[in-house]
Amino acid sequence: MGLATDGGLLVSESIPSLSEDTLLGWKKMTYQQVALEVMSLFIDDISRQELKVMIDDAYSRFTHPDITPLVRVGDMWVLELFHGPTLAFKDIALQLLGNFFAYILKERGERIKIIGATSGDTGSAAIHGVRGRPNISIFILHPHKRVSHVQELQMTTVTDENVVNIAVEGTFDDCQAIVKTIFNDLEFRKSHNLAAVNSINWARVLAQVVYYVYAFLKLMDHTEKVYFSVPTGNFGDIFAGFIARNMIGSRIGRLVLATNENDILTRFIQEGRYVRSRSVKSTTSPSMDIQVASNFERYLYYLFDKDSQKVREKMEAFDRGVDIEVTPEQLRKTREEFESVSVDRGLTSETIKSTYIKYGYLLDPHTAVGFAAAQKLYERLTGGEIICLATAHPAKFPETVQDAISALPPVPVSIKKLEGMPQKLVVSQADVNEIKLIVSREIGKGERSIA
Ligand SMILES: *Cc1c(COP(=O)(O)O)cnc(C)c1O
């Protein structure tokens, strides 16, 4: 479930804490084993054995044996989260979410149609998360010829029957508007059992908590404290870090929240006011181009001492155009938990270049935002090791990398092999009715409604 029935977001009632002994006991575990331990603490409606099968299956499609390897780069670490099928960190959650959906639908004897709009990254990760799964069809709208070549191939070379790529003659905004209109047609939504693909599903956050714990376990014998620097858009990834920090305690230091020029969260941490930007700025780290951060509400719940009524009031007022302001006491607390820096495109590019020259390591532009922020704050992150989350493979953003280092990033095999593969897509006008027809046509047999 994405949104809760009252329009709010779901959070865990309590956050379990992990004792030093427990952590020591997990130290030698594989990623999949850590995932099973961490997620079991939050899940009571799937048996441990079934959960294990789903975890093992989800990560069998990753190309690195460590799933999320930790690499030394200069005097910091990089946690590579891009070894999944679409080379971005969203695979870590969406591969597992696909299994969860399939499991629950099978149990209930139901089918769903997932529909979503994408400017590139989320759509391809979602497609790869549910391809070939029974009881699910997925319809992803992307702006025709306006996503990058790699992104297009990652979506359209998936020829499974349950995947429908709709290339819309229009912009990403047109795609989004169409999806919204279709969702607001309650009758259509119900008769087709539509589900959304978005970043607010709690299961996605949970899957992301795992790599923070896993990375901590790798360094826990070598250092007193670990800091994480997180390139942030919708606050999903760093919110998972916030949960992990609450589970592990003071051995995880302040989280570094790195933003690009879309800096609503940086302004909040510096000034204690959450003020909507006038518009979204287009940057070289497009997956972080946001106006408001859809998961931020979850943090407010904890900041307001789990007073959900207060969160509701603040969020409703925010939707009417009122800024969210916190008390000096709350701001002090936030600053014990987070540091924040906004990194512009110039510094992003310089960071890609200098890291490549100095250490021979190539950062993608999103990762570079987090890496630059950690470098800026280096003197303040004392007494521990710094881990920068690498959220995408540089080959996904060849133009930006080329601008920075005057050479193209090496192309990984998983991208190379997409060239020349058969592609499947339907081109459509930016027209709601035409797209509704496509969605209806692909209706599966025995479809039933979740009443
Ligand atoms: C989605 C994304 C982000 C931002 O993650 P949030 O959870 O939205 O903060 C950063 N980098 C890449 C490559 C992404 O795809």
PDBQT file of the ligand as one rigid body, heavy atoms in Angstrom, charges set to zero:
ROOT
HETATM    1  C1  LIG A 501      15.813   8.310  -6.806  1.00  0.00    +0.000 C 
HETATM    2  C2  LIG A 501      17.252   8.651  -6.840  1.00  0.00    +0.000 A 
HETATM    3  C3  LIG A 501      17.850   9.473  -5.848  1.00  0.00    +0.000 A 
HETATM    4  C4  LIG A 501      17.062  10.132  -4.745  1.00  0.00    +0.000 C 
HETATM    5  O1  LIG A 501      16.572   9.230  -3.798  1.00  0.00    +0.000 OA
HETATM    6  P1  LIG A 501      15.379   9.653  -2.807  1.00  0.00    +0.000 P 
HETATM    7  O2  LIG A 501      15.009   8.412  -2.097  1.00  0.00    +0.000 OA
HETATM    8  O3  LIG A 501      14.273  10.172  -3.696  1.00  0.00    +0.000 OA
HETATM    9  O4  LIG A 501      15.895  10.717  -1.914  1.00  0.00    +0.000 OA
HETATM   10  C5  LIG A 501      19.218   9.679  -5.933  1.00  0.00    +0.000 A 
HETATM   11  N1  LIG A 501      19.964   9.152  -6.927  1.00  0.00    +0.000 NA
HETATM   12  C6  LIG A 501      19.429   8.374  -7.888  1.00  0.00    +0.000 A 
HETATM   13  C7  LIG A 501      20.308   7.850  -8.965  1.00  0.00    +0.000 C 
HETATM   14  C8  LIG A 501      18.065   8.086  -7.889  1.00  0.00    +0.000 A 
HETATM   15  O5  LIG A 501      17.545   7.312  -8.858  1.00  0.00    +0.000 OA
ENDROOT
TORSDOF 0
